[in-house]
């Protein structure tokens, strides 16, 4: 009985927040002199159902969770000092949809139990436009990011310097530990990859982004001492051709290899990709492709930065070649403000023989979202569907439904 009391009390607390905070926030006309209090409520259903050899579903992952976060940020003191803390929680509610043998959705723990964690606790200092951020925080870069596609985002124990003004962003520093989405434990960056389970090493990071007008570029370098280094670049631009007609393109590349004393062995892998698209009267159509060399799989820490990362597959296995197709429409043109949808498909092949042989895989995704306005501003609905076809293995269906409410109390 005791194990049930904590999740239920947390759920009731967040429901009360949902009911009370909008009314309080509506009465707030002036910014609070002592900072900012904000939060988010999420209710999330996730299931992955795989068929084995064409039979009925034999492998099921399923979770239904309620949670979110509460965050307090101090005001900037003399425009130099700032700080913040954020408490995150994700709780199974109700228990019926959260069986232990169906865990693995990343909404909850690996046992489908609840998580409550102080995900952010940081101090900032601004000197001549260069902001230092210390300790637990979110980081948003191509390979190290919050990966916020479940209940609780990834956060990091890190020490970062950042300059961000106009079209230029420069960032660098030391990332010591990472908290993944399904745990409250912060673990060393070298530990979570599985290659060096008992090691205690962080990661150096340095990068820059420049985005003048319709052009964008990103260059980053990440390194875990005596283990792994990763170089990444991204280039892209949009070019108007006529009224209601434009085309766009992307070039993207990654090089990942062993470093220093090579404690996880000698390895290297590279991936490259290109995409081109056309937008006509609100309709956007994309076609792209990626190729990975046949040495080893790419190591990931967070959301993968290539355009063909799908709901189920990242398409970055050793020797993989993937074709990507995408389509979307801008519904603002017909007055459906807040609604967005897109469809994506990937068709991936890998070597049939040898050390890196693996099944070919296709995936088809449908994404829909709606953000309310007016009295329901802050409330949004996200619905995602995926069908995964793995030739020679198993096929699967994934469904996600997320209800979210963002609010500011003070």
N, C-alpha and C positions, 0 to 999 in steps of 0.2 A: 504493500500500500504506500509505503514511504517513497518508492521510486516513481509513483505517479504524481505525487503532490507537487514536485518542483516543476515539471513540464506544464501541468494545468495552471499553476499560479503564474508562470511566465506568460502563457497564452492569454489568461484573463487580464493581466497587466497591459499587454499590447492592444487587446480589444478596447479597453478603457481609454488608452491613448488615442486610438482611432476615433472614438466618439467625442472625446473631450478636446483634443488639440485643435481641430478646425475652428471650434467656437472661440477658443482663446486667441488663436492666431488672427481671427477676423477682427478682434477688437484692438489689435496692435497696430497703431498708426505710425509710431516713431520707432526707429531702431533702438534696441535695448542697449543701454550704455555699458553693460558688462559683458557683451559678446553676442553669441548666437547659439540658440538651441534648435536643432533640427532632428529629423528622424524619418524613418521609413518603415512601413508595414508590408510584409509580403506573405502571400498564401500561394503555395507552389505545389503542383502535381507533376510528377515525372515518372514515366514508365518506358522501359526498353524490353521488348518481347522478341526473342529469337526463335526461329524454327530450325530444327536440326534434321537434316536429310529429308526435308519436305514434310515432316510430321507436325503434329500439333505443338504449340509452344511448350518447350521443355526448359527454357532458361528465361526467367522473368526477373527483372529489376523493377522495383516500385517503391515510391515514397510520396507522402503527402505531408507537407511541413508548413508551420506557421511561425513567423518570427520577423526579424528586421534589425533595426539599430536605433540607438539614441546617441546623439553627438552634441558635445559642447565645445565651442571654439571661443577663445578669448578675443577681445578686440586687439588691434595692433597698438602696442604701447610705444608712443613716440615714433610710430611708423618703423619700429626696429624689431620689437619682440612680439611673438604670438605663440599660442599653444592650443592644443586640443586633445580631447579624449573621446573615444567612441566604443560603446559596448554593443556587441553583436550577439544575436541568438537565433537558433533554428531548432524547433521542437516538433516531434511527431504529433500530429493532431488531425484525425483521431488515430489511435493505435492500429485500427483494422487494416490500414493501408501501409503499414510500416513493419512488416514481418522481418525477422532477422535474416531468414534465408533468401530474402529478396532485396537485400542491401546492395550498395554499389552505385547509387545514383548521384552521389556527391551532394545531395540536399542535406543529408544528415551524416552521422559517422559511418564507418564501415560495418557497424552492427545495427544501423537504422535507429540509433539513439540520438538524443539531443546534444546540442553544442551551445555553450555560452562562453564568450571570450572577450577580453579587452583587446580588440583588434587594432585600435589606434591609440597611441599615447605619445605625442610628439611636441617638440619645442622648435620654433623657427626664429631665425634672426636675419634681418634684411640689412645688408651693408652695400650701398651704392648699386642697388638693383640686383645684387647677387644674394639669393636666399639659401641659407643652410637649413636643412631639415634633419632633426635628430631623433632616432629611435623608431617606434612603431608607426608605420605610415603606409598609405597607398603609393604606388609608383606606376606610372603609365608610360611605358616605352614598348617598342615592337616585341621583344622577347621576354621582358620582365614587366608584368602588368597585373591588374587586379583580377582579370579573368572572371568578371562578375556575371556569370551566366547561370548561377544556381541561387542559393539562399544567402551565403556569406562570401564576400570577396576574398581573394588572396591579399594579405598584407605582409609587410616586411619589417624586420628590425634592421634599419639602415641609417647611413650617415651621408647625406646628399647635398651637393651644391648645384644650384640651378639659376640660370639667367634666361628670362623670358620676356621679350619686348618686341612689339610689332610682328614682323614676319620671321623672327629668329628665336630659336630655343637652343640653349646649350645646357647639358646636364652631365654630371659625373659623380662618382663617389664609391663607397664601399657598402655592399649589401651583405650583411652577416647571416641572417636567417629568414626563412619564409614560413608562413602559416598557410597551408593548403586549405581548400574549400571545405573539406570534410573532417576537420580536426581543430582543436584549440591549441595544439602544440606547435611552437615555433621550432623548426629544425634547420640545421646548417644547409647552405645551398648545395654543397657537394653530397650531402646525405640523401636528399630526396630523389636524386636521379636513379638510385639503385646500384650505381657502379662502385661507389665507395660508402657502403652503409654506415660504417663506424667512424668516418672521418669528420673533422670539425673545421671546415673551410668555408669562408665566404667568397664573395665575387666582386671583382673590380668592374666598373661600368663607366663608359664615357661615350657621349654621342651628341649629335646636333641635328636640328631640323630647320629647314629654310623653305618658306612657302610664300613667295611674292605673287600676287595676283592669282592666276589660275594654274601656277606651277607649284609642285611640292617635291621636296627631297628629304631623305633621312639617311644618316650614316651612323652606325653604332658598333661598338666593340665591347665584348663581355669576356671576362677571364677568371676562372677559378684556378689558383696557383697549383702547379704540378699536376693538373688534371685536364682542363679543357679550355679552349678559346673559341669564340664565335665572332665573326665579322658579318655585318648585315648592311645592305643598302636598298633603298627604295626610291624610284623616280616616277613621276607621273605628271600629267597635265591635261587640261580641257581646252579645246579649240572651237570657238563658235564658227559656224559656216554660214548660217543665215538665221532669220527669225525662227525660233522654235526648232533649230537644227544645230547640233554640235557633235563633236566626236572627242573621245578621251582615250588615254593609253596609260599603261603601267609597265615598268620594268622592275624586277625584284630579284635579289640574289642573296645567298647565304653560304658562308664557308665555315666549317666547324672541324677542328682538329685537336689532337692531344697537345699538351703543353708541358714544358719543363721536364721534370723527371718521369712524366707519363705514368703516374701511379695506377691508372686504369687501363694501361696498355697503349700501344701505338695505333692511332686511328685517324681517319679524316673522311669527311663527307661534304659534298657541295650540292646545292639546289638552286635552280634558276627558273624564272617564269616570266611570261609576257602576257599582257591582256590588252585588248582593244574593244571599244564600245561606241555605240551610236545612240544619241537621244533625239527622238523625233516627237514633237507635240506631247511631251510628257512621258512617252514610252522610252525606256532604256533597255538596250540589249547588249550583252557582253559575251565575248568569247576569249578564252585564254588557255594557256597550257603551262605545265611545269614538268621538270625532269630532275631526278635525283640520281647521282652516280651510284654505282653498285657496290660500294664498300661497306656501309653500315647505315642503320637508321639514324635520323636526326634526333638529338636530345632536346626535350622540351621542359620548360619550367612553368609556362603559363599559356595563355591563348596564343595560338600560332599566327604569325603575321601575314601569311600568304592568302591571297584572295580565294583560294579553293579549299580553305579549311571548312569542312562541312559539320553538321550536327554530330555525325558519328565518326567520320574519318578525316584525318588531317592530310592524307595523301603525301606523306613524306617518308615512306619506307624505302629501304635501299633498292636502287634500280627501278624505282617507280616512275612511270610516265602517265600524266593525267591530263585529260581534256576537260575544260570547265565551260559551262554555259549558264548564263543568268539573264533574268528579265524582271523588270519592275515598272511601276507606273506612279506618277505624281498625282495623287488624288486631290490635292489642293486645287487643281485646275477645274474640277467639277464641284467644288465647294465642300468636299469631305475632309475638312481640316482635322488633323490628328490621326488619320487612318493611313497606314502604310502596309504594303505587302510586296513580297518578291518570291520568285521561284528560282531554284538553283539545281544544277545537275553536274555530277562529276563522273568520269569514266576512266578508271585507272588500271593499268597493266603493269605486271612485274615479271622478272625472269621466270621461265618455266623450269629451269634446272639450275643446279649449283647451290652454293652456300646461302644466297639471298633469295632463293625461290620462294614464292608465296602466291596465294590465290589472287586472281584479278578481282577488282571490286568496283561496283557502281553505286551511286547514291543519288537520291532525288529528295529535295527539301522544299517545303512550303512554309513561309514565315508571314504571320499577320500580327499587327499590333494596332491598338487604338488608344490615344491619350485624350481624356476628357477635358473640357474647358468649362467656364462658368462656375456654378456652384460645386461641381465635381472636379474642379481643377486640382491636379496632383494625382488623380486616380488614373490608372492605365491597365490595359489587358494585353497580354502577349500569348499567342498560340502558335506553336511550331509543330510540324509533322515531318517525319523522315522515313523513307524506305531505303534500306541498305541491302544490296544484293552482292553476296560474296560467293563467287563461283568456286565450287569444290568444297565449300564449308557450310555456313549457315546464313540464312537471310533474316533480316530483322526489321521491326517497326518501332520507332520512337515517337512519343507524344509528350509535349510539354504545355502546361497551362499555368500562367502566372498572373495573379492579381496583385497589384502594387499600389500603395498610396504613399506619396511623398509629402511631408508637411514641415512647416517651420513654426515652432512655438514662440520663440523670442528672437 
